[in-house]
């Protein structure tokens, strides 16, 4: 199948529409997973379907069914670079044991990793983005060539999956097939035993749902089988099963994201300096300017990404030669400040041509944002509810006349007409 200009395979709606998804779901017994899979592979989407498998705790059941239906079908495994070694071994074990001949390992784009996760620790601060880079992006490019795909999801796994049908029509006119939708935990275990399927090496140790190693923990007796995934976060899915409306599950709560940048609130990879921090080893930390000057050699030798915190009264010129060391500069705006933060921002942007992220921290309120942006600040750490809402909706105040111009294009109030025209001519293209 040849993708269209949007990167998606041309939809095949005729047969799906004639059957109707609801009628299609009603055709199959709740437990007959093999029949569901065979119907999808041989009748509904022949030569136009693939399987996506995590090769986790329950994956052997679906893959065993596949071996009965068509062992040559493409099976995609998302090799994120963060899996347990036992999972990688398990892929090869099942591949050999079940006679699967078309297992394809998908890896994240090295350029994305270098840009967004150079140290491999993005999962600590922004698990949604980590999943997007390592799972969603690689899979989207591959699955675009198919009219549908098969998953191993089951209703009992989470409350969000509790309404999962055998067949789903997604927002891009693809069909997802869930042969195990109605399987219970007991059904899965019984199937493994009946067919002598090898267990994932970590299953006996208490890992009931197995994903990337940093984001997977042991599940206690009586817990939700996926409770060990992203424990402590409002996150139950990696993102590959979100439809266009995010109906399956919600990502990390928006209120946990306080950094407004590039038009949206995102999780902040940086943190503030804390007592006891070591300048030689901290990472993704805004180091106070004075602390940097007192420990300049240690900070410059520190291999991790870090930022600089500039407070009122700090002299930018003292660190001008080292600004390139910092991925971010945070400018503090204390309550009832005197405006020196704006001066610091202009010095960084105009005199020293700082190219990294420049952010405002502290008492950041909606009536300041326009002025901050004029001075070169492009990111804002915001906790004030009204300011958050103004940013989210784009309802910010605008300023058209300035007593103190910035750059060469702004003209201060009171400028005589002939001088205004001269300034305008200087900015006109030749």
N, C-alpha and C positions, 0 to 999 in steps of 0.2 A: 504494500500500500504506500502511495507517495504522499507525503505531507503537503498541505496547502501552504499558501504564503504566510499564514499565521503560525505555522509550525505544528498544527494539529492534523491528524489524519482525517480525511473527509469522513463525516459521520455516515452511518448506514442506518437511517431511521426507519426505512420502509418495513422491514420484517419486525423490528422491535415495536413499532407503533401498531402493526396489525395484531400482534399478540397482546400487546399492552403489558407493562411491567407487573401490574397487579395480577393479571391473569397468569402470567409466567410464573410468578411466585406461588400461585395456587395450584399449579400443575404437579408439584413435587411434595412427596412426603417429608416431614420435618427432619427425619434422620438420614435420608438417603443422599449422603454427600457425594458418593461416586456418580450417581445418576445426574445430580446437578452439574457436576464437573463435566461429565460426558456430553450432556446436552449443550453446554456452553461451547465446548471445544469442537464438537463434530457437527452441530446443527446451527446454533445461533451465530457463532463467530468463527467459522472454519478458517484456519490459516491467518487469523487476525486477532490472536489473543496470546497473552503471556502470563506467567505467574511471578509474583513478587514474594520472596520468602526471607524471613529474618534468620532462618536456621536456628531458631530458639528452642525453648523447652517443648513446644507442641508441634513443631514444624514437620516432624517425621510423618505425622498422620496425613496431612494434605499431600506431601510429596510421595507417600506410598500410594495414595489414590491416583496421583498423576502418573506414576509408573504403570498403573493398570490401564489408564486411558491412552496416554501418549507420552512416553519417556523422552521424546525428542523435542517437546515443547520448550520454548525459552524459559529459563528460570533465572530471575534476576536477584542477585544478592548484593546488598548495599554495603560494600566494604569501606566503612567510614574512617578506618585508621584508628578507631578507638575501641574495637571489639576485644573481648577476652580472647587469649590464645586458644582456650578450649573451644570457642565458637568457630574459629578458623579451622581447627582440626575436625570439628563436627561436620562442616561443609563437605570436606573431602570424604569423611566416613559415609555420609548419606549418599553422596554422589556415586560412590563405588557400590555400596550395599544395594541401592535401589536401581542401579543401571541408568541413572540420568545422564544423558549425553549432551545437554546444551545448557549447562550452568554458566551464567555470565556474571562476572564480578564487576560492579560499578564503583568507581572511585571518584571522590570530589576533584574538581578542577584545581590543579596546583596553584594557578594564579589566584583563585579565590582564597585558598588557604594562606598564601603569602600576603595577601592584602588584608584579610579580615581576621585571620587567626594565626599569626606568625609563630606564636609560642605554644599553640595547641591547647590553650586554656580558656578559650571563649565559652566553653560549657559552664564555667564557674560563674560568669557574669550575665550571659545572655544565651541560655540553652535553646531558645526558639531560633535564634540566628545560627547557632551551631548546627542544629538539625536541618535548617534550610540549606546551608552550604554543603553539608555532608550527605544529606539524604534527598531532600526535595528537588534540588537543582539537578543532580545527576540523573535521578529517576525521570523527571519531567522530559528531559531530552530524548530518552530512550522510549518511554511509554507512548510518546506522541505518534509513533509509527503504527500503533495498534488501535483497533476499535474497542478493545476491552481488556481487562486484566483480572486475575484471580488473587484473592487475599485469603489469609488464614484466620481472619477475625471471627470472634464468637460472642454471642450475646452475654454470656455469664461473666465476661472479663471485667467490664466496667458498667456503671449505670448509663453512661453515654451510649454504649453499644447495645443496650438492652432492647432496642427496637430494630436491630439490624436484620434486614431481609436477606434472602438468598441472592436476589438480583437488585442492583441499584442503577438507576439512570442518573449519571452525574451531569453537572452544569455544562460540560463541553460535549454532550451527546455521546459520551462513552458509557460502557456498562461495566460495573464492577460485579464480580461473582464471588460469593462467600459460601462455599460448600459446607463449611463447618458452623454456620451461623447458629444453628439450633443445638449443637453439641454441648453437653454439660462437661464439667471437669471429670466426672465419673465416666462419661462416654469416651473422652479422649484417652484416659488411662486404660480403659477396657480394650480400646482399639489397639493401643500399643502392645498390650499383653497378648492379644489374640494373634497379632501378626509378628510377634517377636522383634519389635522395632527397637533399635538402640536408643538409650536415653542420652540427652545432652549431659556431658560430664558434670555440669554444675547443678543439675536438677536435684540430685540427692543431697546437695549441700544447702538446700532451701531457696534456690533461685527458681521461682515459678514462672516468671516472665523475664526474658533475658535480652537486653539490648546492649548499648555501649557500656563499657566497664565503668567509666566515671559516674554514670547516671543510673546504675542498677545496684540495688541492694537486696539482701535476703528478705523474704516475706515470712512474717510470723504466722503461727497457726490461727486460722479464722480471719485473716486479712484478705482483702480483695487481691486476686492473683496478680494484678498489675500495681499493687501498692508500692512495690519496690522500684518502680520506674519514676524517676524525677521526684524522689521522696521529699516532702516538705514544700513542694511548689504546686501552684495551681496549673498543673500541666499533666495531661494524660496521654497525649498523642504527639508523635514526632512531627506531624504536619503533612505526611504524604497521603493521609486519608481525609484531609479537609476538603470539602467541596467549596465552591465559590462563595457560599454563604457561611462557611465555618460551622456547619450544622452538627458535625460529629463531636467536636470538643472545642474548648476554648483554650487559647494559649495563655502564657503568664499574664496575670491581671494587669490592666493598664495602669492602675494606681501605683504599681510597684516601679513604674518607669517614670523617672523624674527628669530625664535629659531630653529637651526639645531640640531636634536637629534635623535639617533637611525636610522640614514640613511635618514631622511626626514625633511623638514621644517614644523613646527607645530605652532599653536597659542601659545603664551607664557602666561602661567597663572600668572607669576610674573611681577611686575613693579618695577621701581626704587623709592628710597626714595624721597619724595617731602616736601617742606617747609610747616610746619603746621601739618605734620603727627604726630599722637599720638602713641608712642611705645607700649602703653598698649592695643590698639585696632586695629592697622593695620593688614591686612591680605594679604598673597601672595605678600609681599614686601621685597626687599633686604635692610636690615637695615645696615647702615655703622657701621664698627667695633667700632669706637669711640662712636657713638651714643648708641650702645649696652652696652658698658662698663659704660657709664654715666647713663644708665637706665636699668641696668641688671635685677633688681627685677621685673620691670614692663614688660619687654620682656619675661622673663621666666614664668610670670603669664598669659601672653596673650595666650588664648586658640587656636588661629588661626595659620595655617601653615605660616611660614615666612622663609626668607633666610638671609644670612649674606653677606655684601659687603666688600671685602678686597682690599684696595688700596696700592700702593707702600709705603713702610715705616711702614705699620701696622705690629704688632708683633702677629703672630699666637699663640704663646705660652700664650698670655694673655687671649685667649678664649678657650684654649685646652680642659678645663674641661666641656665646654658648647656646644661643636660642635654638639653633638647629638640632641640639640634643633632645629637645622636648617635643613630644607628639601633640601636646596640648598645653595651653597656658590658660589658667583659671584666674580671672580678675575678680577680686572680692569687692562687693558693694554692701557695706554695712548699713544698717538702718540709720537714717538721719546723717548719711555721709555728706561729704563736701564736694563730690563730683570728680575726685582725683582718679577714679576708675576709668572715666571717659578719656582722660588725658593719657593714662597708661595704654589704653586700647589704641588710641591714635598713634602714639609713639611706636608701638609694635607694628601696626599696619603700614604707616606712612614713612616713618624714618628708618625703621629696621627691616621692613618688608618681610615680616614673619609670615610663613606659609602654612603653618600647622593650624590645628583647631584652636580658636579663641573663644572662650566661654565666660559667661557671667555667673557668679555664684553669690549666695548670700541673700540679701533682701531684694529679690528680683520681682518687680511688680509691672503690671500691664502698661502703665503710663511711661515706663522707662524703656520699653522694648524697642520702640522706633528709634530713639536716640542711641541706644546701644548698637543697633544694627548699622546706623550711620557711621559709627566709629570703628566698624570692622568686626564686631562680635557676631558670631554665626551660630552659637549654641548657648542654651540657657538651662540652668538647673532650677526647676520651678516646683515649689510645693504649695504656693498660694492657690486655692481652688478657683477663684475668679480669674486669675491670670491663666491658669491651665485651660479653662473654658474658652477664654478669648483666643488663645493660641490654636486650640483645636478647631474653632469655628472661623478663624481668620478675622475676627472683629477687633481690630486694633486701631488705636488712634493714628492719624497721619499728621505730619508736620510739613508744610510747604514753604514757610519762610523761616530763616535762621539768622540769629544775631551773630553767630560764630560759624562761618562756612567751613566745609570740609572738602579737601581736594581742590580741583580747578573748575568744577561745574556748578557749585552752589554760590549764590550771590546774597550777601547779607542785606537785611532790611535797611533802607535809608540810602543805599548806593545811588548816586546820581545817574540819570538815564544814559549819558554818554559813556560813563564808566561801565555801566551794565552792558551796553552794546559791545564795548571792547572786550569784556570778559566772554561774552557769547561768541564773538568772532574767534577768540583763541581756541575755543573748544570745537569749532566747526571743522569737519573733515576737509582736507585740502582737495 
